[in-house]
């Protein structure tokens, strides 16, 4: 599998994370209002998890290239 396809997939993954977290955040606002802070919190948590996953992927790819 080509390495660039992994990164294309991660782009779609990022878009999905953002939209799902916004949707869940809006739903949480209807259940427990917090001045529209739920979507913001969830998007930042999703982005942090995505960047962590990206870092792990880059480290894995680097070790594979070093072999």
Secondary structure as UniProt FT lines:
FT   HELIX           3..31
FT   TURN            35..36
FT   HELIX           38..66
//
